[in-house]
Amino acid sequence: MTPPNSAQAGQRATPDQLVDVAALQQAYFDRRPDPATAAQRVAFGTSGHRGCSFDGSFNEAHVLAITQAICDYRREQGIDGPLFLGIDTHALSRPAFDSALEVLAANGVEARIAAGDEFTPTPAISHAILVHNRGRERGLADGIVITPSHNPPQDGGFKYNPTHGGPADTAVTGAIEQRANALLQENLAAVRRMPLAQARRAPTTREHDFVSAYVADIANVIDFDGIRASGIRLGVDPLGGAGLAYWQRIAQDYRLALDVVNTRIDPQFGFMTLDWDGRIRMDPSSPPAMRSLVELRDRFDVAFACDPDHDRHGIVTRSGGLMQPNAYLAVMADYLFTHRPQWPANAGVGKTLVSSALIDRVAARLGRPLVETPVGFKWFVDGLCSGTLGFGAEESAGASFLRRDGGVWSTDKDGLAPALLSAEITARLGRDPHERYRELCSELGEPYSSRKDAPATPEQKKKLARLTPAQIGATALAGEPIEQVLDKAPGNGAGIGGIKVVCANGWFAARPSGTEAIYKIYAESFRGEDHLQQILAEAQAVVDATLAE
């Protein structure tokens, strides 16, 4: 199961723990991946292709092949508008950006890149796509974000967002993955490419002011007047990520008492405190990784942070410190649907099936439809576009919600908007999100939750993904009758790639990871810690039996 916390968790990294950026970037160019080795092929998980140049899993050849595959896909689909190209602050992101631009230019794709080579958060790309495509039927835009999200400094990542602005679904990523691996197998013979200097001068390469566009428009999402009038003090740590310039402009343009406590951009991320396993990981929902901001909490009424591509949020309150993601998601759902009178009356609450059942209880009290989906933000895209979802959230501190007038804002996770919403909540309610969470617990019940991970081989992961309700022989879970056994999400009927077992006051879900050689068991109880541990033990027995078959 999940190993205990490292003794170094929450401590500063020592020099020997920092990645050698020069060597990492050199390996990006020098190492040739072997397409016959599964770990070195292109593989799109729930958040794109990720890997490390030292391991031969994220190298120049991968990026060239994926970008060409995207160009081929665009031609097949008739997508002929601009492609918005974003980049975070990881060390491999810049060389990957250059490689992608060389291919895009050679293929005649109009690439919109940030003015002044500024870094670009994931939500700014989604926003740009949606704004460009609004009211259009031709010349539609799509986008690429080069980021491994909150992953360690040595990792690289590559995501594709189609014309709806959100994460690509499995049909799209499957086609891109298959084409990219074929190009690798053929030694990139069909990849079109031009020198970087020529690509930057190409008439199809154009600058776009992502910062101004996003910052000006977010006033249609967040009540800045209310925040400013309240006089509350705010703090933000961008965690060395792509949102630094955005936070500085937000503070300036909306005249907020917002202190950017960390302005460092460092591809080694040497300013971070080590995560639970003693590694550097820019996870804004992890207490060890967030220790620096938590230690400053008494300076602010509420503070927040985002990961390097700013699609995740972490909320730090004076009253309770760092909030668990599920706790804040429940507070967000409760607040938004009671403070957005222009939202559609039928707009529902979207959540992944491993997010807290407290959200279910909030939705029921609000009288709003609950749409429970498999893991992955892609499942919320259609609902956010149509307005049938007002709010979409996943358990790993990812969320997006509608504009104040009920229009679509971002169809990908947006870390900035939920962070700023914590300021609006504090300003409007006169108490911070943690205090509001305690009120919800007293009204609806307090959840106790846990997640445990364990190593799994590809074959074991396949077995777990194929688990069906018929294989669950138990009729009770931790002393309560089992009410549901799910292998498909109630909200859309899509397969969950695992199993979820539900009783009145608790549940567990078991599923293989889409990006790592592990499986995950999620569990929650509304009857206390002992009941939670009983659920986990019984869930583990189910998984053990499945893997032993």
DOGUGU-203673 format. One line per 4 residues: number of its first residue (from 1); their letters; for each residue z, x, y of C-alpha. Coordinates in steps of 0.1 Angstrom, whole numbers, plus 2048, in hexadecimal, padded with zeros to 3 digits. Each point is the difference from the previous one (the first is absolute). Example, Ala and Ser with C-alpha at 12.3 -4.5 7.8 and 13.67 -1.06 7.14 Angstrom:
BEGIN
1 = AS = 84E:87B:7D3; 7F9:80E:822
This chain:
BEGIN
1 = MTPP = 800:800:800; 801:80A:825; 811:823:802; 81F:803:816
5 = NSAQ = 7FC:80B:824; 7FB:825:806; 81D:813:80F; 7E8:809:81C
9 = AGQR = 7F8:7DC:809; 805:7FA:825; 800:826:808; 7E7:814:814
13 = ATPD = 7E5:811:7EC; 803:826:7FC; 7E2:816:809; 7F7:805:7DB
17 = QLVD = 7FD:7DA:7FC; 7E5:7FD:81B; 7DC:7FE:7F5; 7E9:81E:808
21 = VAAL = 7E7:7ED:816; 7E6:81C:801; 800:803:7DA; 7FF:7DA:7FB
25 = QQAY = 7E2:7FD:817; 7EE:81D:7F0; 805:7F1:7DE; 7F0:7E0:80E
29 = FDRR = 7E0:813:804; 802:819:7E4; 80B:7EC:7E2; 7E5:7EC:7EE
33 = PDPA = 80E:7E2:7ED; 7F6:7FC:7DC; 7F2:7DD:7FB; 807:802:7DB
37 = TAAQ = 825:802:807; 80F:7DE:807; 819:80D:81A; 7E4:810:814
41 = RVAF = 7EA:7E2:802; 7FE:7E7:81D; 81A:7E4:7F9; 807:7E4:819
45 = GTSG = 824:7F3:7FC; 810:7E5:815; 7FB:815:81F; 7E0:814:7FB
49 = HRGC = 7FA:821:7F0; 81D:819:803; 806:823:7F4; 806:825:808
53 = SFDG = 7E7:81C:804; 816:818:7EC; 7FD:7E8:7E2; 7DB:7FB:804
57 = SFNE = 805:7DB:807; 7F9:7FF:825; 7E5:819:80A; 7E0:802:814
61 = AHVL = 7EB:7F4:7E3; 815:7E0:7FD; 7FD:7F8:825; 7DA:807:800
65 = AITQ = 7FB:7EA:7E1; 815:7E3:80C; 7F1:800:823; 7DD:800:7F1
69 = AICD = 80A:7E4:7E8; 80C:7EC:81E; 7DF:806:812; 7ED:7F4:7E1
73 = YRRE = 817:7E1:7FE; 7FA:7F8:825; 7DA:801:7FA; 803:7EA:7E1
77 = QGID = 815:7E6:813; 7EC:801:820; 81D:80D:815; 7EE:810:81E
81 = GPLF = 81A:800:81C; 817:81C:80A; 819:810:7E8; 821:807:810
85 = LGID = 80E:821:7F4; 826:806:802; 816:81E:7F7; 825:807:7FC
89 = THAL = 813:820:805; 801:80E:7DC; 7F2:823:7FD; 7E3:7F5:7EA
93 = SRPA = 7F6:7E4:816; 7EE:815:81A; 7E9:812:7E8; 7FA:7DF:7ED
97 = FDSA = 7F7:7F0:821; 7E6:81B:807; 7F1:7FD:7DD; 7FD:7DA:804
101 = LEVL = 7F0:803:822; 7E6:818:7F2; 7F6:7E7:7E6; 801:7E1:817
105 = AANG = 7EA:811:81A; 7E7:80C:7E6; 7FD:7DC:7F3; 7FA:7F2:823
109 = VEAR = 821:7ED:801; 80E:7F9:823; 822:810:7FE; 81A:7F6:81A
113 = IAAG = 819:81C:803; 81F:802:816; 7FB:80D:823; 80D:823:804
117 = DEFT = 805:804:7DB; 820:7EB:802; 810:7F5:7DF; 7FB:7DC:7F6
121 = PTPA = 818:7E9:7EE; 7F4:7E9:7E4; 807:7E0:815; 7EB:80D:81D
125 = ISHA = 7E3:803:7E8; 805:7DD:7F3; 804:7F2:823; 7E0:812:80B
129 = ILVH = 7EC:7F1:7E3; 80C:7DD:807; 7FA:802:825; 7DD:80D:7FC
133 = NRGR = 7F7:7E6:7E5; 80F:7E2:812; 7E4:7E6:804; 7E6:816:7F0
137 = ERGL = 7EA:7FA:7E2; 7EB:820:803; 809:824:808; 822:7FD:7EF
141 = ADGI = 818:81D:801; 816:80F:7E5; 816:81F:7FF; 80F:81E:7EE
145 = VITP = 824:80D:805; 807:823:7F4; 825:7FF:7F6; 817:802:7E2
149 = SHNP = 819:7EA:812; 824:80C:7FC; 7F7:819:7E4; 80C:824:802
153 = PQDG = 7EF:819:818; 7EA:810:7E6; 7EF:7DF:7F7; 7E0:7F1:80E
157 = GFKY = 7F3:7DD:7FF; 7E0:7EB:807; 7FF:7DA:805; 7E3:7E9:806
161 = NPTH = 804:7DF:814; 7E2:7E9:7FE; 7F4:7E8:81A; 81F:7E9:7FD
165 = GGPA = 815:81D:80E; 818:801:7E3; 803:815:7E0; 7E2:7FF:7E9
169 = DTAV = 804:7EB:7E1; 7FC:80E:7DD; 7DC:7F5:7FD; 7F7:815:81E
173 = TGAI = 816:81E:7F8; 7F4:7FF:7DC; 7DB:802:80B; 808:81C:818
177 = EQRA = 815:813:7E7; 7E4:7FD:7E5; 7E5:80C:818; 816:81D:80D
181 = NALL = 808:80C:7DD; 7DB:7FF:7F7; 7F9:816:81F; 81A:818:7F5
185 = QENL = 7F1:801:7DD; 7DE:808:80F; 80F:81D:815; 7FC:7EC:820
189 = AAVR = 7DA:802:7FE; 7FB:7DE:811; 819:806:81C; 7F0:801:822
193 = RMPL = 812:817:818; 7FA:813:821; 814:81C:810; 81F:7F5:813
197 = AQAR = 7F5:80B:822; 7DF:7ED:7FC; 813:7E1:7F3; 816:800:81E
201 = RAPT = 7E2:801:817; 7ED:7E6:7ED; 7F7:7E0:814; 811:7EC:7E5
205 = TREH = 822:811:806; 812:7EE:81D; 823:801:80E; 816:7E2:801
209 = DFVS = 820:7FB:813; 816:7F2:7E4; 820:806:813; 7F7:7EB:81F
213 = AYVA = 7F0:7E4:7EC; 81E:7FD:7E8; 81B:804:81B; 7F1:7E7:818
217 = DIAN = 7FB:7E5:7E5; 822:803:7EF; 80F:7EC:81E; 7EF:7E2:7EE
221 = VIDF = 816:806:7E2; 822:80B:80F; 815:7F0:81C; 803:81F:816
225 = DGIR = 80C:7EC:81E; 81E:7F5:7EC; 808:823:7F4; 7FD:80F:822
229 = ASGI = 815:7E5:811; 81C:804:7E6; 805:825:80A; 806:80B:7DC
233 = RLGV = 7FD:824:7F8; 7E7:809:7E4; 7F9:820:7ED; 7E2:80A:7EA
237 = DPLG = 7F9:81D:7E9; 7DB:802:7F8; 809:818:7E4; 7E5:817:80B
241 = GAGL = 7E6:7E6:7FA; 7E0:7F2:810; 812:7E7:816; 810:819:818
245 = AYWQ = 7E8:7F9:81D; 802:7DB:7F9; 826:7FF:804; 7FE:815:820
249 = RIAQ = 7E6:7E8:80F; 813:7E1:7F5; 820:80C:811; 7EC:809:81F
253 = DYRL = 7E9:7E1:803; 81B:7E6:7F8; 81C:812:813; 818:800:7E3
257 = ALDV = 820:814:7FC; 7F0:810:7E2; 80A:824:7F7; 7E8:813:7E9
261 = VNTR = 81A:816:7F0; 7E8:817:7EE; 7DF:80B:80E; 7F8:81B:7E7
265 = IDPQ = 7DE:801:7EE; 805:818:7E3; 7EA:7FF:7E1; 81D:810:7EC
269 = FGFM = 817:7E4:80C; 81B:81A:802; 816:7EA:816; 805:7E6:7E5
273 = TLDW = 81F:7FD:7EB; 7F9:801:7DB; 7FB:7E0:7ED; 815:7F4:7E2
277 = DGRI = 7EF:819:7E8; 802:81E:817; 7DC:7FE:80B; 7F2:7FA:823
281 = RMDP = 7F3:7DD:802; 7FB:7EC:820; 80E:7DF:7F3; 80F:7EB:81C
285 = SSPP = 812:7EA:7E7; 812:81D:7EF; 824:808:80C; 7FE:825:7F8
289 = AMRS = 7DE:804:812; 80D:7EB:81D; 821:812:805; 7F6:810:821
293 = LVEL = 7F9:7DE:811; 81E:7EF:7EF; 817:81A:810; 7F3:7F5:822
297 = RDRF = 805:7DB:7FB; 81E:7FD:818; 7E8:80A:81D; 7EA:7E1:7FB
301 = DVAF = 803:7DB:7FC; 7E5:803:7E5; 7EA:81D:7F5; 7E3:804:7E8
305 = ACDP = 7E8:818:7F0; 7DE:7FF:7EF; 7EF:816:7E5; 7E3:818:809
309 = DHDR = 7E5:7E5:801; 818:7E7:80F; 7FA:7E4:7E6; 825:7FF:7F6
313 = HGIV = 81F:7FA:815; 825:809:7FE; 81A:7EE:815; 821:810:80A
317 = TRSG = 81B:7EA:810; 820:80A:811; 813:7E6:7EC; 7F3:80A:7DD
321 = GLMQ = 7EB:81F:801; 7DF:801:7ED; 7F6:7DE:7F2; 7F3:7FC:7DE
325 = PNAY = 7DB:7F5:802; 806:7DE:7EF; 81C:7F8:817; 7EB:805:81F
329 = LAVM = 7E2:7EE:7F1; 816:7E1:7FB; 80D:802:824; 7DC:804:80C
333 = ADYL = 7F4:7E1:7ED; 81E:7EB:80D; 7FB:80B:824; 7DA:7FE:802
337 = FTHR = 7FD:7DD:7F3; 81A:7F4:818; 7F3:812:81F; 7DA:7FC:7FD
341 = PQWP = 7FA:7DC:80A; 7DA:805:803; 7FC:80B:7DC; 7EE:7E7:7E9
345 = ANAG = 818:7E6:7F2; 7F4:809:7DC; 803:826:804; 812:80D:7E2
349 = VGKT = 816:81E:7F7; 7F0:81A:7EB; 813:819:7EA; 7FA:816:7E2
353 = LVSS = 810:7F4:7E0; 819:81E:801; 80C:7F8:823; 822:7EF:804
357 = ALID = 805:7DC:7F6; 814:7FC:820; 7DE:7FD:810; 7F9:7E3:7E8
361 = RVAA = 820:7EF:80C; 7F7:806:825; 7DE:7F1:7FA; 80E:7E1:7EE
365 = RLGR = 819:7FA:81D; 7E4:803:819; 7EB:7E8:7ED; 7E4:81A:7FE
369 = PLVE = 7E9:807:7E2; 809:81F:7ED; 7E3:814:7F3; 80B:81A:7E6
373 = TPVG = 7E6:81A:7F7; 7FD:81F:7EB; 809:821:80F; 7E8:80C:81A
377 = FKWF = 7FA:7F5:824; 7DC:7F8:7F9; 80C:7DE:7F2; 80A:7F5:823
381 = VDGL = 7DF:807:812; 7EF:7DE:7FC; 81F:7ED:80A; 806:815:81F
385 = CSGT = 7DB:7FC:80A; 801:7DA:7FB; 823:7FA:80E; 80C:7F1:7E0
389 = LGFG = 819:81D:7FF; 815:807:81F; 811:81D:7F0; 7F8:817:7E3
393 = AEES = 819:819:7F2; 805:818:7E4; 820:80F:7F3; 7F8:824:80B
397 = AGAS = 805:7F8:825; 7DD:7F4:807; 7F8:7E2:814; 7E8:7EF:819
401 = FLRR = 801:7DF:812; 7EB:7EB:817; 7FC:802:825; 816:7EA:815
405 = DGGV = 7E4:7E7:804; 7FA:7FE:7DA; 7E1:817:7FF; 7FC:81D:7E8
409 = WSTD = 80F:821:80C; 7FD:819:7E4; 7F7:7FB:7DB; 80F:821:7F6
413 = KDGL = 824:80A:801; 80C:806:824; 81F:815:804; 801:7FE:826
417 = APAL = 800:7DA:804; 81D:7FA:7E8; 813:81C:811; 7FB:7F1:822
421 = LSAE = 809:7DE:7F2; 823:80D:7F9; 804:806:825; 7F3:7DD:808
425 = ITAR = 819:7F1:7E6; 81D:814:810; 7F5:7F5:823; 7FB:7DC:7F8
429 = LGRD = 81D:7FA:7E8; 81A:816:811; 808:811:7DF; 7ED:81A:7EC
433 = PHER = 7EC:7F9:7DF; 81D:80C:7EA; 817:7E7:810; 7E6:7E5:7FB
437 = YREL = 7FC:80B:7DC; 826:7FC:7F9; 7FD:7DC:80E; 7E3:7F9:7E8
441 = CSEL = 814:80D:7E3; 81D:7E9:809; 7E9:7E3:803; 7E8:806:7E2
445 = GEPY = 812:819:7E9; 801:825:7FF; 7E8:813:7EA; 808:820:7ED
449 = SSRK = 7E1:813:7F6; 7F5:820:7EF; 7E1:812:7F4; 7FF:819:7E4
453 = DAPA = 7E3:817:7F7; 7F9:813:7E0; 7E3:816:7F4; 7E4:7EF:7ED
457 = TPEQ = 7E1:80C:7EF; 7DE:7EF:807; 803:7EE:7DF; 823:7F4:807
461 = KKKL = 7F5:7F4:822; 7E4:7EC:7F0; 818:7F0:7E7; 817:7F5:81C
465 = ARLT = 7E3:7F3:815; 7F5:7EA:7E2; 822:7F1:7FB; 7FE:7DA:7FD
469 = PAQI = 819:7E3:803; 7FC:7FA:7DB; 80F:822:7F8; 820:7F7:812
473 = GATA = 816:7F0:7E5; 820:7FD:815; 80A:7DE:80E; 81B:80D:817
477 = LAGE = 803:81C:819; 823:80E:808; 810:7E0:7F5; 7E9:7E8:812
481 = PIEQ = 7E3:7EC:7F1; 7DE:80F:807; 7EC:7E9:816; 7DF:813:802
485 = VLDK = 7EF:81D:7EE; 7E2:80B:815; 7E2:816:7FA; 7ED:7F1:81C
489 = APGN = 80B:7FC:824; 809:7DC:80A; 7EF:803:822; 7DD:808:7F4
493 = GAGI = 7FF:801:7DA; 7F7:825:800; 80D:816:7E4; 81F:814:80A
497 = GGIK = 7F9:81D:7E7; 822:7FB:7F0; 81B:7E5:7FD; 819:7ED:815
501 = VVCA = 81D:7ED:7F1; 813:7E8:817; 820:7ED:7FE; 813:7EC:81A
505 = NGWF = 814:81D:80F; 7EC:81E:7F6; 7E0:80F:7F3; 7EF:820:7F4
509 = AARP = 7DD:80D:801; 7F1:81D:7EC; 7DF:80F:807; 7EE:822:7FE
513 = SGTE = 7FB:813:820; 7DC:800:80D; 802:823:80F; 81A:813:7EC
517 = AIYK = 808:808:7DB; 81E:7E9:800; 809:7DC:7FA; 817:7EC:817
521 = IYAE = 81B:7E6:7F9; 80A:7EA:81E; 81E:7EA:7FE; 815:7E9:816
525 = SFRG = 81F:7EB:7FD; 811:7E7:816; 820:802:7EB; 80B:823:808
529 = EDHL = 7FD:824:7F4; 80C:7FB:7DC; 7E7:7E4:7FB; 7E4:817:80E
533 = QQIL = 809:81B:7E8; 7FF:7E7:7E3; 7DD:7F6:80B; 7F5:824:801
537 = AEAQ = 80E:807:7DE; 7EE:7E2:7F0; 7E0:809:813; 801:823:7F3
541 = AVVD = 804:7F3:7DC; 7E0:7EB:805; 7ED:81E:80D; 80D:817:7E4
545 = ATLA = 7F5:7E6:7E6; 7DD:7FD:80F; 7FB:826:802; 80C:804:7DC
549 = E = 7E5:7E9:7F2
